Amino acid sequence: MAEKNYGSYDYIIAGAGAAGCVIATRLVTNTNGKVLLLEAGGAVINVPSMEAPTKWVHNIGSEVDYQFEYAPSPLLNNRAIPLACGKILGGGGSINGMLFARGHQMDYDGWSKAGNTGWDYQSVLPLFTKMEMWEGGQSAWHGAHGSIRVERAKELHITDTAFIEAAKSFGMPYLADSNVPSPEGVGPESMNVRDGRRCSSATAYLKPLMYAGKENLTVLTGAKVLKLNFSGTRCTGLSFMVKDRSYSADVTGEVILSAGAINTPRVLMLSGVGPQAELTRLGIPVVANLPGVGQNFQDHPMACGVCFEANRLLPPPNNNLGGSLAFWKSRKEFASPDLMFLNIQVPFVTPAIAAKYSPSPNSFVITPSLVRPQSRGYVRMKTARHDGPMEIQPNFLSEKADREALIDAVEIALQIAEQPAFKAIVKSRVAPAPLDPLDRSSIMEFLKDACNSYNHPVGTCAMGTGSDSVVNSRLQVNGIAGLRIADASIMPTITSANTFAPSVMIGEFASRVITGK
Ligand SMILES: Cc1cc2nc3c(=O)[nH]c(=O)nc-3n(C[C@H](O)[C@H](O)[C@H](O)COP(=O)(O)OP(=O)(O)OC[C@H]3O[C@@H](n4cnc5c(N)ncnc54)[C@H](O)[C@@H]3O)c2cc1C
């Protein structure tokens, strides 16, 4: 069926996720431009699974999750590891765990040192403060007047208090605020929550604008972008689908691709922008040969298996099923922490660990993760169909340094568990079982079943200056006019904490560079 033309716009944003909602809001507010925001998922975000902090895990595997799966790896017993990604207004920001963490200042200084001018910590700090309505008010590194309410976990659960006290007696300093420039130590998590409900870029940025009925904003949900359209190497608009109907929309200014770290490289490749050999294999005519599209894939590997049964009936879970976290170094000589630990108030373990150890419902876990992994993976399309299967290979633990660091992390978790505050609430260690050997090679075997995704895919359209970079430091796609990318896919290296706050910051960065405000 022929495409129906949906009109012409100054800006078209493909993907209304953590970053996309911010960009649409800023462009509508700060310019007179006509803005079209297209989102493949639906618009219903005021349901308990998306609003209530304790219910967020119900989103995983539901219709608002793309339900990707990592390609099997013999390093992880060929298990199918799920990767959740939000398919809904607000994207991952509408279904995630609401842990709000900017990462470490060295993350951004590292991006800048790699040639990405304007991305050093001091330059992006104003964007972090701009987005934020911090419970503690304005300070050198916090904002009080932004859209995203950020507050510390309240009324800590008994398991969180025990975790904090135990990590302190293990030797970690108390970290009252995990969003200081160089977070290291143990303390309460910060969450993007307001009045007990999720505060996302959909609810905090976009929705007020939609209610205000801004004439220069059109938001279409259930609208899947199929490909970008070009005249030579200038992006002139895009084609999209609503239900079974095909449309095109034209752009006079630019298209901003914000479809996330899996779908942004997919839309680019469907449009002929990507590694030439891949495009040729798929039979897609080449518009621009960009070898880096779909490469440099990174995610945080998380061990979901270090599990304890409580010696008393645990109170119902609160906050986001957690409330405490720790950042720590596996090697003292590291300049910044490479490990992160969460306490999770329920037996949040992989199916393989559950099958082997059968944790009781009155159990809880410490989840160690690597926040500066060395391993790199890729995203490939298996066919040229827009809804065809993908091969997403994170190559988790393929680098020896990552294996060693995650083994260290499990050892540290077990040492924290030996501290008096923790022991006081534990009946027994469920996994690894008390009689399991705990030498390093046995812990590695354990990790083959326990290693999971933190659901933080990034890096597949990396910003940089080399031949593998996809965008420049102003987020313009190399070799293409009228096209920017602004989402987690542009991160050259993954930030060393959760990735929502940095994705919102990337949305703010794109808005600033486009509007000059
Ligand atoms: C289950 C889960 C838990 C998480 N927990 C946390 C946490 O506690 N803290 C934290 O900081 N981070 C967390 N994250 C990660 C965080 O949510 C993401 O890093 C962040 O949302 C990425 O933002 P983005 O803008 O790059 O992409 P997304 O937020 O994923 O947005 C992309 C949007 O584009 C849309 N889209 C995709 N393809 C198309 C297309 N072809 N046409 C139109 N629209 C399209 C998608 O539907 C989606 O809405 C979690 C993620 C998940 C899934």
The ligand as a Tripos MOL2 file, in Angstrom:
@<TRIPOS>MOLECULE
LIG
   53    58     1     0     0
SMALL
NO_CHARGES

@<TRIPOS>ATOM
      1 C1         13.7690   -3.4900   33.3330 C.3       1 LIG1
      2 C2         14.7660   -2.3460   33.3330 C.ar      1 LIG1
      3 C3         15.2850   -1.8930   34.5280 C.ar      1 LIG1
      4 C4         16.1800   -0.8290   34.5340 C.ar      1 LIG1
      5 N1         16.5320   -0.2840   35.7230 N.ar      1 LIG1
      6 C5         17.1890    0.9020   35.7400 C.ar      1 LIG1
      7 C6         17.3630    1.6270   36.9500 C.ar      1 LIG1
      8 O1         16.8700    1.2470   38.0110 O.2       1 LIG1
      9 N2         18.0670    2.7880   36.8920 N.ar      1 LIG1
     10 C7         18.6060    3.2630   35.7260 C.ar      1 LIG1
     11 O2         19.2730    4.2920   35.7530 O.2       1 LIG1
     12 N3         18.4310    2.6030   34.5650 N.ar      1 LIG1
     13 C8         17.7010    1.4710   34.5310 C.ar      1 LIG1
     14 N4         17.4410    0.8550   33.3400 N.ar      1 LIG1
     15 C9         18.0500    1.4010   32.1170 C.3       1 LIG1
     16 C10        17.4040    2.6920   31.5850 C.3       1 LIG1
     17 O3         16.0070    2.6490   31.6790 O.3       1 LIG1
     18 C11        17.8690    2.9040   30.1380 C.3       1 LIG1
     19 O4         19.2740    3.0190   30.1250 O.3       1 LIG1
     20 C12        17.2720    4.1440   29.4750 C.3       1 LIG1
     21 O5         15.8740    4.0670   29.4420 O.3       1 LIG1
     22 C13        17.8150    4.2850   28.0500 C.3       1 LIG1
     23 O6         17.2580    5.4350   27.4850 O.3       1 LIG1
     24 P1         17.1870    5.6440   25.9000 P.3       1 LIG1
     25 O7         16.5750    6.9750   25.6850 O.co2     1 LIG1
     26 O8         18.5020    5.3400   25.3180 O.co2     1 LIG1
     27 O9         16.2230    4.4840   25.3530 O.3       1 LIG1
     28 P2         14.8100    4.0060   25.8350 P.3       1 LIG1
     29 O10        14.4350    4.6150   27.1230 O.co2     1 LIG1
     30 O11        14.8190    2.5230   25.7340 O.co2     1 LIG1
     31 O12        13.8140    4.6000   24.7450 O.3       1 LIG1
     32 C14        13.7570    4.2070   23.4050 C.3       1 LIG1
     33 C15        12.3310    4.4120   22.9260 C.3       1 LIG1
     34 O13        12.2800    4.2940   21.5190 O.3       1 LIG1
     35 C16        11.1570    3.5370   21.1520 C.3       1 LIG1
     36 N5         11.4270    2.9250   19.8530 N.ar      1 LIG1
     37 C17        12.2930    1.9210   19.5880 C.ar      1 LIG1
     38 N6         12.2690    1.6180   18.2790 N.ar      1 LIG1
     39 C18        11.3840    2.4660   17.7090 C.ar      1 LIG1
     40 C19        10.9210    2.6410   16.3810 C.ar      1 LIG1
     41 N7         11.3910    1.8840   15.3760 N.pl3     1 LIG1
     42 N8          9.9810    3.5870   16.1470 N.ar      1 LIG1
     43 C20         9.4900    4.3650   17.1630 C.ar      1 LIG1
     44 N9          9.8920    4.2260   18.4390 N.ar      1 LIG1
     45 C21        10.8370    3.2900   18.7070 C.ar      1 LIG1
     46 C22        11.0140    2.5340   22.2590 C.3       1 LIG1
     47 O14         9.7330    1.9390   22.2700 O.3       1 LIG1
     48 C23        11.3620    3.3640   23.4770 C.3       1 LIG1
     49 O15        10.2250    4.0000   24.0070 O.3       1 LIG1
     50 C24        16.5900   -0.2340   33.2960 C.ar      1 LIG1
     51 C25        16.0600   -0.7010   32.1000 C.ar      1 LIG1
     52 C26        15.1380   -1.7340   32.1030 C.ar      1 LIG1
     53 C27        14.5290   -2.1670   30.7960 C.3       1 LIG1
@<TRIPOS>BOND
     1     1     2 1
     2     2     3 ar
     3     2    52 ar
     4     3     4 ar
     5     4     5 ar
     6     4    50 ar
     7     5     6 ar
     8     6     7 ar
     9     6    13 1
    10     7     8 2
    11     7     9 ar
    12     9    10 ar
    13    10    11 2
    14    10    12 ar
    15    12    13 ar
    16    13    14 ar
    17    14    15 1
    18    14    50 ar
    19    15    16 1
    20    16    17 1
    21    16    18 1
    22    18    19 1
    23    18    20 1
    24    20    21 1
    25    20    22 1
    26    22    23 1
    27    23    24 1
    28    24    25 2
    29    24    26 1
    30    24    27 1
    31    27    28 1
    32    28    29 2
    33    28    30 1
    34    28    31 1
    35    31    32 1
    36    32    33 1
    37    33    34 1
    38    33    48 1
    39    34    35 1
    40    35    36 1
    41    35    46 1
    42    36    37 ar
    43    36    45 ar
    44    37    38 ar
    45    38    39 ar
    46    39    40 ar
    47    39    45 ar
    48    40    41 1
    49    40    42 ar
    50    42    43 ar
    51    43    44 ar
    52    44    45 ar
    53    46    47 1
    54    46    48 1
    55    48    49 1
    56    50    51 ar
    57    51    52 ar
    58    52    53 1
@<TRIPOS>SUBSTRUCTURE
     1 LIG1         1 GROUP 0 **** ****
